[in-house]
Structures are given as structure tokens and as C-alpha cells.
Amino acid sequence: MFAIIGLSMALFLALILASKKEKSLADWVLAAWLLVIALHLSLYHHHTTGLKVLYPHFLGWAIPLPFLHGPFLYLYASSLTKASALKGQYWYGHFIPALCLYLYILPLLFSSVEEKLLVDLRGFPEDFYFECLHKYFILLSVFVYVLRSAQLLRQAFSTTSSQKTADLELHWLRYLIICMSGIWVLIAVGNNQWIFSTASLFVLFVGYFGIKKLGIFTEKNVQLAFQSPYVSPLVLLEPDPTRKKYQKSGLSEVQAVQIQNDLHHLLHIEKLFKNSGLSLSDLAERMAIHPNYLSQVLNEREGMTFQEYINTLRVEEFKRLANKAYLQHYTLLALAFECGFNSKSSFNRYVKKVTGLSPSDYLKTIS
């Protein structure tokens, strides 16, 4: 029963990730991992019920699958922390052990129905050592990849200790690593029912925490600060404990993180800053929060006022458009209006403030 629930949820979550309009590399890796988990749970359900007698063709296909979960955890951790495991052309090397095992058991996979059922009764291969080595290498694989993922997590924490949004997602990664460590212990114990029941609970946890806490499965999921698409002076700042201005505010830490996530979605993805008439009240109304709360988040967590933050984003948009060859015939004023500025003076002032150069001088540096 647990396996059915787990595989259904895994397929559902993978479908949600695949349907997202703004998919990150981490989303693709997690979706692929969820599909592998769903396949593994379905083959376990097939093997532990009467389905293996009705449909014996699928016997044996689950044997190499345990060697995929460790690599997927590591690649997901790498994509979240923007490490180097997915760079270059050798990332697929992590899946070579599973591929080699499939090649080794190829005679079983394409044997007759009668032979498969007979092997299922006796074990495959007929000697005892294959089963022992299979379990040993599964334990070794999961242990190595959990350890490497934990190292990536530690490195990420050391470089993003002052970034609360990133910190929240790194805690999410820590929970995944802990869950995989628990499954490793169950593999060592050797109780398949416990292992796959825990795997189903793992999928439910991924769904609950990913939707409820982080929005991983929704369009409002934003990139981590160290994965920002902008080369920008905008940094997610840790709230200054010495500030007294908002000491009596009713805004909790969780609410502040959610507001910051929503803010980044509306401005970095939907680019509402391109509306030259955008005001603090308009943006707060769009987010269904009080303007004071939005102002507090901007001041404490971004270190800027509303106007400073919006105009800095407009400058970053100008820098991006200025590098587009098909827009280089536009006048500076046209580019300024396109980015959301409503006056030449504010455009010149903020470009100078962010880049240290006037707009015309900045264009000369990229031409």
C-alpha cells in the first residue's frame, strides 16, 4: 500500500516539476530522480505481489536501480549549490555502475518467462556471492554519495551563511541527506519492507516540504542567491540585529522569507520593475501584504529602500539589454524607458551609482 502511495506521489511531483515554466537545473534533476523512485517502487510492488506471476517480464529490472539514488542525490546537491559536478561532459559517469550491472544481468533480462520465474525462486546468479556483493556495493555507493553531498552542503553553508533564502533551501538539502542516511541504515539492516516504506515516506516528505515550505513545485520558486541570473550588487543581507526601527513589528522570520521569495518572483521573473509607475503601495497590494511589511523586508533583508531596489533592478536590466546586438541601434532614452525609468535624470543617476560610469561611457566599455 505504501509503495502505491509513494509511486503515485513521485509521478505527480515529477509531472508538476516538468510542467513548470521557469525550470532550473535542480528542478530537472529532481524530476528525473522522482521518476526513478517511482519506477523502483512500482517494480518492488510488482515483485512483492502476485503481479510477478502474471507479468514476469519485469523481473530483474530493479536490481541495478539502487545504484542510481546516490548519484541523483549528489547531482541534485550539486545543482542546488552550483558546484561543478554537472559541468562538462562527464556527469553521466556517475551512472556507469548501474549500466554495467544491467549489462551483467542482460541474460536474465531477456531470458524466457519460465527461466525468469525459476531464477526468481533460486536467486540470481546461482551462487551466494552475487547477493552479498550486490548489497555491499549498494551500501558503499550510497555512503560515498551521501558523504560527498554533505561536503557540498557544508561548503555552501560556509559561503552563504548570511543569506536567509539560500539558508532555507540548504536546510531542505540537509533533510534530504539525512533521509538518505536513514535509508542507508535500513539497507544495512536488510529489511526490504522497511526500506521501501521509508522511501515512500521520503517522497511524501519531498512533496510536503517542497510545496509547503519552499515552493519548489510552484512557479514562485526562485533561484538561490548564489544562483542569481543577474551579475548584480543585490545581495540577500542578513537582518542587522542592531536595528531598532522594526523591533515592535509583528512580522515573523518565516513571513519575511516568504515575502522575500514572492518579491523576487515578481521582480526577477515577472519584471514588474519595468512598469515606470510602480509604487510601494502597488507592489504591496499585488502581494496582498501591508506596505510597511514590504518596506521592512526591503530595508532589513535587501539593505535598500523601495526606490533604490527598483531602480537598481532597472539598471541591471539596462546592462542586459545593452549587450543585445539587435537593440544597439536604440537610443539611451529608449532603453531607459524600456527598463522602467520615467526620466533621463534618474536613469543617469542610478546607472552612475551602480556602474560608476555614465550610460554613454558604459556602452563604450561593451562595444
N, C-alpha and C positions, 0 to 999 in steps of 0.2 A: 504493500500500500504506500509506504514511504517513497519507494522508488518511482511509482507512478506520479505522485505529487511533485517530487523533485525534478523528474524529467519534463513534466508539463511546465513547471515554473521556469526551468532553464530555457526551454524553447520559447516561452513567452518573453522572457527578458532579452534573449538574443534577437528576437523579432523587433522589440522596441528599440534596441540599440541600432539595428540595421536600418530602421525607418527614420532615425534622427536626421535632420537636415544638416546640422553642424556636428559632424563626427570627427573626433580626434583619433589619433593613432591608438591611444589607450582604449577607446571605445571598440575599435576593430579587433584588437587583441582579446578584450574581454568577451566580445560576441563570439569569436571563434572558440574560446575556451568553454563558454557555456554550451555551445553545440557539441563539443567533445564530451562534456559532462553528461549532457542529455543522451548521447549515443551510448556512453558507458553504462548509465543507469538503465537504459532500455535493454541492453544486452544482458545485464545482470538479472533484470526481471524475466527476460526470456529464458535464462538458464535455470532459474530457481522455480519456475512454474512448469506446467505441462506444455507450454509453448515450444520447448526444445524438442519434444517428441513430434509435435505437429509440424514444426518448421526447423528441422535440424541443420539447414543450410548455414545458419548463422553461428553455429558452434565454432569456437576457436578465434573468432574475430576480436574478442575482448582481451585476449592475452597480452598484446603489446600496449594497450591503451593506458595502463598506469604510468608508462614512461613519458606520457605527454603532459601530465598535470604539472610536474615540476618545471619543465621549460615554459609552460604558459604562465605560471606564477612569476617566474623570473622576467619574462618578456613584458608582462603587464607592469611589474615593478619598474622595469627599465623605461617603459614608455611614459609612466607617470612621473618619474624623477628625471626624465630626459637624459638618461645615461646612454652609453654607446652601444648597448647590445643589439639594437635594431638598426644601427648604421652599417653601411657597406652591404656586401652580398653574402655574408656567411652566417646570418642569423638562423638559416634553416639547418645549420649543423647541429642545433640542439635536438632536432627530431630524428637524427640518424640512428640512434639506438633502437627506437621504435620501428623504424623502417627495416633495419637489419633483422629484428625479431620476426617481422612479417615475412621476410624472405626465408628465414629459417623454418617457419611453420607452414610455408607455402604448400607442401604436400598434403598437410591436413586440411587446409582451407579449401582445396579443390579436389578432395577425395570424395568418394561416394557417400550417400546418406548412411548406408549400413556401416561403413568404416568409421564415420564420424561418431555414430551412436556407440560403437564398440570402444573407440578411443575415449569417449566421454566416461564410460564405465571404468576403464582401466587406468586412465590418466594418460597424459602426453608429455614427452615420449614415454616409452615403457619403463625407463629407468627412473629411479628416485631422485637423481641428482639434478635433473632439469627443474623440478619444482623448488628445490632448495635454492638453486642459483637464481631462479626467477624472482623469488621473494627477496633474496639478499640484494640483488641489483635494483629492485624497486626501492627498497629501504635506502640504499646508497644514493640513488637518483634523487629521491625526494629530499633527503638530508642535505645534499650538496646544493640543490636549487633553493631550498628554504634558507640555508646559510648565506648564499650569495644575495638573495632578495633582502635579507636582514641587513647585510652590509650596505646595499644600495639605500635602504631606508635610513640607516644611521648617517650615511654621508649626506643625504637630502636634509635630514633634520639639522645637521651641523651648518648647512648653508642657507636654510630658510627658517631659522629659529625665531625670527621677528616677523614672520608673515603668517597671519592667522588663518587666511583662507587656505593657503598651502598646508599649514599645520593640520587643518581639519582633514584634508584628503590624505595626508601622510598617516594620520591615526587610522583612517579607513584601511590603508595598505597594511598597517601593523596588525589589524584584526584579521585580515586575510592570511597573513603569515602565521599568526597564532593558530588559526583554524587548520591550516595545512600541517602545522606541527602536531596538532591533536590527532589528525588522520594518520600521520606517520606513526604515532604511538599505537594506534589501533591496528595498523598493518603489522607492526612488530608482534602484537598480541595474536593476530591471525584470525579474528572473528569477522567473516565477511558481512554478516548481517549488521553488526555494529558499524563497520566501515561504510557501507552504502547507506545506512540510515543517517549516519553523521554527514555523509556527502549531500544527502537530500536536505538536511537541516542547514548545511553550508549554503546551498542555493537559496533557500528561504531567507537566510541572513543577508546574502548579497542583495536580494530583491528589496527587503525591508530597509536596510541601512542605506542602500544606494538611492532609493526613492525618497524615504522619509527625511534623511539627514543631509544628503549631498546633492540630490537631483541628477545623479549620473544618468538615469534613464529618461530625463526630460530635456527639453531644448534649453532650459535655463542653466544647465551645467556649463560653467565657464572654465577656461584654462587656468592652471596654476600660475602663480606669479612668475615662476621661473620658466613658464611655457608661453608667456605673453607674445602675441604676434607683433607687438609694437616694440621697436627699439626706442624706448621712451624713458623719460625721467620719472614716470609714475611708478611708485613703489608702494606696496601694501605695508603701511607702517604699523608697528605695534603701538597700541594706545599708551600715551605717556602717563604714568601713574601720578605725576606731579600736577597734572591738570586739575583745577578745582571747578572749572566752569560748569561741567556736567555732573558734578558729584551727586546731585539730587535727582538726576534723570532716572526715569523708570525703564530705560532701555537696557535689556539684558544682553549678555555676551552672545548668546545664541541668536537673538533677534538682530543684533548688529551684524553678525556674519551673514545672515540671510539677506538683510538689506544690501550689504556689500555685494553679494552674489547677484541679486536682482539688478543692482546698479550697473555692474559690469556687463550683464547680459544686454540691458537696454542701450548702453552707450558703446560697448565694444562690438557687439554683434548687430544690433538694430541701428546703431549710429544715430541716435536721436539728437546728438550734439550738432548735426548738420542743419537742424531747424534753428534759424537765426533768432527766433523769438522765444526759444526755450527758457523758461524761468524755473527757479527752485520750486515754486508752488505747482507749476505744471508737471514737473517730473515727480514730485511727491504725490500728486493726485493720480498720476499714471501707476505709481507703485502702491497706491492705497495705504499710505502712511502719513503721519503728521510731518509737515516741513521741518519742524525742529529736530525730529529724529534723523531725517536725511542730512540736515546740516551738521548734526553731531557726528554722524558716521564719516562724512567728508572731512571734517576738521580733525577728528581723532585718528581715523584709520588711513586717510589719504594725505593728511597734513596740508590740505588746501581748502580755500573757500570754494563755494559753488562756481563762481565765475572763473577763478584760477583753474579749477579742474576741467571745466568745459572748454575753455579756450586753449588749454594745453593739449587736449584731445584734438581740437581743431588744427593746431599746429602739426601734430603727428599725422593727421590726415593730409594736410598740405604737403608734408615731406613725402608721403607715399605717392600722392598724385603727381608731384613734381618729377618723380622718377619714371613716370609713364611716358613713353615716346610719343604716343598719339595725342597727348594733352599738352605737349610742349609749345604748341602754337597758341595756347590760351594766354591771355594777359594775366598779370598778377592779381588784378582786381577780380577777374572772373574766377580764378582759382580760390581767392579768398571767400567770395560769395558761395562757391560750391562747397566749401568746408564749413560754412555756417557763420562766418564773420559778417557783421552787418555794417562795418565801417572800415575804411582803409587805415585809420589811425590805430584802432585796436589790433588789427591784423599785423601792422608793422611792429607795434609794441610787444606783442606776445611772441612773434617769430624771433625778434631780437632777444627777448628774455630766455626763450628755450634753447635757441641755437647759438646765440652770441653773435649772430650776423643779421643784417637786414635781409628781407626776402630776395632782393635782386642779387646780393652777394652770395646768399645761399645757393641760388640757382647756378651761379658761376662755378661753384665748387663741384656740382654734379654734372655739369655739361662737358 
